[in-house]
Amino acid sequence: MPETHEFICTACPKGCMLNVVMEGEEVVKITGASCIKGKGYAQAEITDPRRMVASTVRVLGGLHPLEPVFTAAPVPKARIKDVLAALREVEVEAPVTQGSVILTDVAGTGIDVLASRDMPRAVKDEVQTPA
């Protein structure tokens, strides 16, 4: 028996309402896409949904206590909790350079996690005594 899934396409700014008809694990029909990207997006969303993940990791000796990070590519939606759990265990030492790899092959996905911004070392205030 065919099963219909409806969702909004995010492949372009139009936001088309897509209808995907499936029989078992097979996509039978995709309707509602007004651009060529829509059909590919629908196929991927139904068979292997992926999302970019953005979070933070702890920084030792940094100007701020947390460094914003993001995945270099979308990760499988079902693995997002594993990615976030792995990131909770990470501590990096300042300074950190934007784009540097913070964690390789996060949660066995084959995807790296990158730094979103530079994080300089904190400068300790030195008390100067009058001479």
N, C-alpha and C positions, 0 to 999 in steps of 0.2 A: 504494500500500500504506500503510495507517494506521501511524503512529508514535506510541508512547506515551511521555510524559514524566512523571516523578514528582518531586515536591518538597514541602517543608514550607511551609505557608502562614504568613506573618508578619503578616497583616493584623489579627489580634486575638490575644489571649493563648492561645487554644486550641491552636494549632500543628497544625492538621489536615494529614493526608497527602493531597495533591491528585494526581489523575491527569488528565492532559490528553492527549486523543487528537487527533492532527493528520493531515490529508491535505495534503501539500505545505505551503503557507503558511497554510492555513485550519484554525482550531480547530473540530473536529467535536463534541467532547464533553468536559465538565469534570465530574469526580465527586470526592467526598470532602469537599467544603466543607460545614461544618455551620452557617455563617452567610452572610448575603448578601454580605459583603465578600470572601469567598473566591473567588467566581467572577470578580469584577472583578480581584482580585489575580492570579489565574491567567492571565487574558487579557493583562494588562499584562506579567507576567513572561515569558510566552512570546513576545509580539510586540515589546515594547520595554522590556527590563529596565533599571531605573534604580536608582541608589544615592546616598545622601548621602555627601559626602566631607568628612572632617575632617583637618586637617593643621596645619602651622605655617609662618610666614614670618619672615624675619629682621627684627629691630628695631634701629634705630640710636638710641643714646642712651637706651634704655629700662632699666627696673629689671631686666629679664630679657632675654636675647639673642633669644628667640623669642616670637612672638605666636600663640596658638592661633586657628585660623580654621575656618570651615565654609561649605559651599555653601548658598545661600538656598533651594534646591530640589534634588531628586534630579537627577543628571546621567545621561545614557545610560551604561550600564555599559562600553561599548566606548570611551568617551572619558575614563575615569578616569585612565589614564596621561598623557594630554594635559593634563588639569587639574593633576595633580601636577607635571608638567614646568613648566608655567606658574608654579605657586606657588614652585618652586625659584628662579626668577628675581626674585622680589619682595623688596624691602626697603622697610620703612616707617619713618618718623621718629616717635619718641615725642613727645608722649603720643598714645595711641590710645584711643578710646572704644568700649566694648562695643556691638556692633551696627553700627558704621561700616563702610562699603563699603571693602574692601581692594583688590579687583580687580573691575572690571565685565566682563561678558560673557566669562568665563574660557574660554579655548580655543575661542571662537566658539560656545559652547553657548547664549548668551543668559541665562546664570545668573550672578549676582553671588556673590562670596566675601565673607563678613562676619567681623568680629572677634568672638571668643568671650568676651573679657573686656577690662576696662580695663587699659592698660599705661601707668603713669606714667613720667615722665622720671626718670632716675637722678639722685640728689642727690650731688654730689661732696662728699666729706668735706673740710671746711675745717679746717686746722690753726690753732688759736687760740694765739697766743703770750701768755704772761703779761705784764700791764702793769706 
